[in-house]
Amino acid sequence: MDLLFEIGTEELPASAVYEGVSQIESLLPTLLAHASLSHDSARVLATPRRLAAIVKGLPEKTGGEVSRKKGPPLSVTRKRDGSWSQEAVGFARSQGVEPEELQVEETPKGSYVFVVRETEGEPTGVVLGGLLSELVALLKFGKSMRWGERDERFSRPVRWLLAVLDGEVIPFEFAGLVASNLTYGHRYLSPGPFEVLSVSTYESMLEEANVVVDQDRRRDTVIELSEEICGEASLIPVLDEDVLNEVVQLVERPGVVLGRFSERYLKLPREVLVHAMEEHQRYFPVEDIEGEIKAGFIAVHNGDPESADSIRRGHERVLAARLADTGFFYQEDLKRPLADRRKDLEHVVYQSELGSMAEKSVRLARLSRRIGEELDLAEDVVKRAVRAAELAKCDLVTHMVVEFPSLQGTVGSIYASESGEDDAVSTAISDQYLPRRLGDILPDTVEGAVLSLAEKADNIAASFGLGHVPTGSEDPYALRRQALGILLITVDRDFILSVTDMVRASAAELEAEAHGFSWTPDAERAFAEFFSVRERVFFADQGYRYDLVEAVLNIDWDRPFTAKLRLDSLTEARSSGLLARLYTAFERCHNLSHGRETGEISEELFAQATEREVFNLLVDAEGRVGEALAELDFRGALKSLEALCTPVDRLFDDVLIMDEDPAVRLNRLSLIWRVDTLFNRVAGFSELKFD
């Protein structure tokens, strides 16, 4: 049996369409499984006016249930003559069955009697009514609304429901609507309702009604039409993935037009021109074969193909007005060098408790210098990073960023270059916000990497100092993204930096500005817990074993790059078998010495040669491990520990650690505790797991 299910709505935002599709893909199979309904396949389709699902291969009835109630052993329920004992009769009566219905089954503990009941499944159509009603009610959106006098909530008002199982309507209800076999075509081109006769004809009937219900097909259509119409003009469409994903869910029957604009706007920086098209209008820029942007654009529409010319002219008028404003803002902004706007930042509030953007710029400059010096960068590199920090926020007071807030950093970079700043300074200004997410590009220059770290450390210090700690899914200040950025940059650039030191330095600057800000021990503990959790997720996503991650971060979470070096060394040692050998020696020492009293080791109390051998090798290993750790040679540190493995085994075989003499016992416990301590300088060995 095949099910067709559809929720018809007022036009949904693209984000809500994707939320709905994702939830139905997750919830529908789960609900079917809970109802004991198997199925062959489930496919979710969507347009701005509908969320739909097609489920194929459903059974006629839900799977029947078998319950088993265990009774007394057979030995006490069956008499010698084969009849049931009083115990058996009593058990059968308590279960509401006759003794003859008892079954004997073998178990690991012997033969027992059971009462076995089989419940016949319900008709699938009956079960689906409640299931679909539950599914619709479970759908949640980032922004929901009520309409009319209803209490139900949805992203947009629900206008119709459709549910058909092999041609028969499943009449479930939601928001005062009862499901039928009626759906609706394109709002303007085929507005009337029509009956869906079967699952197999659903898509073709909608297509006749000017609706392409398969979002993947709409996406392919947009790409094909864009390439086709541009090819005729010897142009190439620049199809931004985010814009493409959005426009696919803004139309039910995609059409494409190639519009034009005045070539004088090509004098605008490419980033600004492209942003004006993509961000506000959801247009695609076009370029020639050399990659040079041209005076044209692709607009995706939902209108009548016969009206393509008038649709194109309408889009051209809209973009012309947008570009006229953009060109004006650009020319006005260029009348002042970017550095002249530093004074204006005094009137821009960073946060009400933390002063102005001018003060933040000063903090960023000082923190950039501190980071550069900590990394022992060349003085000219440090100076450029500091200069970029001083100018980093100046574009916030430009006309362009006021109009296009998401261009902050990019506009600053452009204006810095136009003002004659060093290229590295200009690039660093745009790099300060990178990476914006996992998979995003990283800062292109060392100066940009330093400024980006300073920016993120300052944001984290400010938020945690004010008690703005992310909880659950709530992260209004995007602190998880800030932490991820620090991880990605330090690991990518091989920066040996203490994250805590960076955050503390920014917090000290904030405290000195006397806004009532205070970096408390509670704030630092909250930050440490937050960052180490993000680091665990980060390294786990990189493919490192969870126990190795724990072993490293328990002793070295504060310097992400050195944590990665330790992880690489442990991974290699585990693969070669070295780590297992080291763990065996460590475990014997740790298990016996952990939690016991220890002290200084006295060589005079050594009674056997094995003790002295282990002690001498330990002292030598301590020196070599210390040297290796100082050079960040974690492979060498692990190799230096290997010399202790066999002697430690011999120590436990030849020597009674828990000697009756208290002084000897304390000395031997102190010896193996010192071995334990040395191992834990390299990694938290107690976190390791071996099968």
FENFEN-V726908 format. One record per backbone hydrogen bond with DSSP energy under -1.0 kcal/mol. CO is the residue of the C=O (numbers start at 1). NH is the residue of the N-H. Records with the same first field share a line. If there is no record, write none. Layout:
# FENFEN-V726908
CO->NH + NH
This chain:
# FENFEN-V726908
1->58
2->166
3->55
4->164
5->53
6->162
7->51
8->159 + 160
13->17
14->18
15->19
16->20
17->21
18->22
19->23
20->24
21->25
22->26
23->27
24->28
27->31
28->32
29->33
30->34
31->35
32->37
33->36
36->63
41->56
43->54
45->52
47->50
48->12
49->9
50->47
51->7
52->45
53->5
54->43
55->3
56->40 + 41
60->124
65->119
67->117
69->115
72->113
73->76
74->78
77->85
79->82
83->79
85->89
86->90
87->91
88->92
89->93
90->94
91->95
92->97
93->96
98->101
99->102
103->114
105->112
107->110
110->107
111->74
112->105
113->71
114->103
115->69
117->67
119->65
122->62
123->127
124->128
125->129
127->131
128->132
129->133
130->134
131->135
132->136
133->137
134->138
145->154
147->150
154->145
157->10
160->8
161->180
162->6
163->170
164->4
165->168
168->165
170->172
172->179
174->177
177->174
180->163
181->196
183->194
186->190
194->183
199->202
201->205
202->206
203->207
204->208
205->209
206->211
207->210
209->186
213->46
214->218
215->219
216->220
217->221
218->222
219->223
220->224
221->225
222->226
223->227
224->228
225->229
226->230
227->231
228->232
230->233 + 235
231->234
236->287
238->240
240->244
241->245
242->246
243->247
244->248
246->249
247->250
252->212
255->301
257->299
259->297
262->265
263->266
264->267
265->268
269->273
270->274
271->275
272->276
273->277
274->278
275->279
277->283
284->298
285->238
286->294
287->236
288->291
292->288
294->296
295->261
297->259
298->284
299->257
301->255
304->307
305->308
307->311
308->312
309->313
310->314
311->315
312->316
313->317
314->318
315->319
316->320
317->321
318->322
319->323
320->324
321->325
322->326
323->327
324->328
325->329
326->330
327->331
328->332
329->333
330->334
332->335
333->336
337->340
338->341
339->342
343->346
344->347
345->348 + 358
348->357
351->354
355->350
356->360
357->361
358->362
359->363
360->364
361->365
362->366
363->367
364->368
365->369
366->370
367->371
368->372
369->373
370->374
371->375
372->377
373->376
378->382
379->383
380->384
381->385
382->386
383->387
384->388
385->389
386->390
387->391
391->394
393->396
394->397
395->398
398->402
399->403
400->404
404->407
405->408
407->411
409->413
410->414
411->415
412->416
413->417
414->418
415->419
416->421
417->420
422->426
423->427
424->428
425->429
426->430
427->431
431->434
437->440
445->449
446->450
447->451
448->452
449->453
450->454
451->455
452->456
453->457
454->458
455->459
456->460
457->461
458->462
459->463
460->464
461->465
462->466
463->468
464->467
467->469
471->474
474->471
475->478
478->482
479->483
480->484
481->485
482->486
483->487
484->488
485->489
486->490
487->491
488->492
489->493
490->495
495->497
498->502
499->503
500->504
501->505
502->506
503->507
504->508
505->509
506->510
507->511
508->512
509->513
511->514
520->524
521->525
522->526
523->527
524->528
525->529
526->530
527->531
528->532
529->533
530->534
531->535
532->536
533->537
534->538
535->539
536->540
537->541
538->542
539->544
540->543
545->549
546->550
547->551
548->552
549->553
550->554
551->684
552->555 + 556
558->499
559->563
560->564
561->565
562->566
563->567
564->568
565->569
566->570
567->571
568->572
569->573
570->574
571->575
572->576
573->579
577->581
578->582
579->583
580->584
581->585
582->586
583->587
584->588
585->589
586->590
587->591
588->592
589->593
590->594
593->596
602->605
603->606
608->612
609->613
610->614
611->615
612->616
613->617
614->618
615->619
616->620
617->621
618->622
619->623
620->624
621->625
622->626
623->627
624->628
625->629
626->630
627->631
628->633
629->632
632->634
633->637
634->638
635->639
636->640
637->641
641->644
642->645
644->648
645->649
646->650
647->651
648->652
649->653
650->654
651->655
657->659
661->665
662->666
663->667
664->668
665->669
666->670
667->671
668->672
669->673
670->674
671->675
672->676
673->677
674->678
675->679
676->680
678->681
679->682 + 683
683->685
684->687
685->688
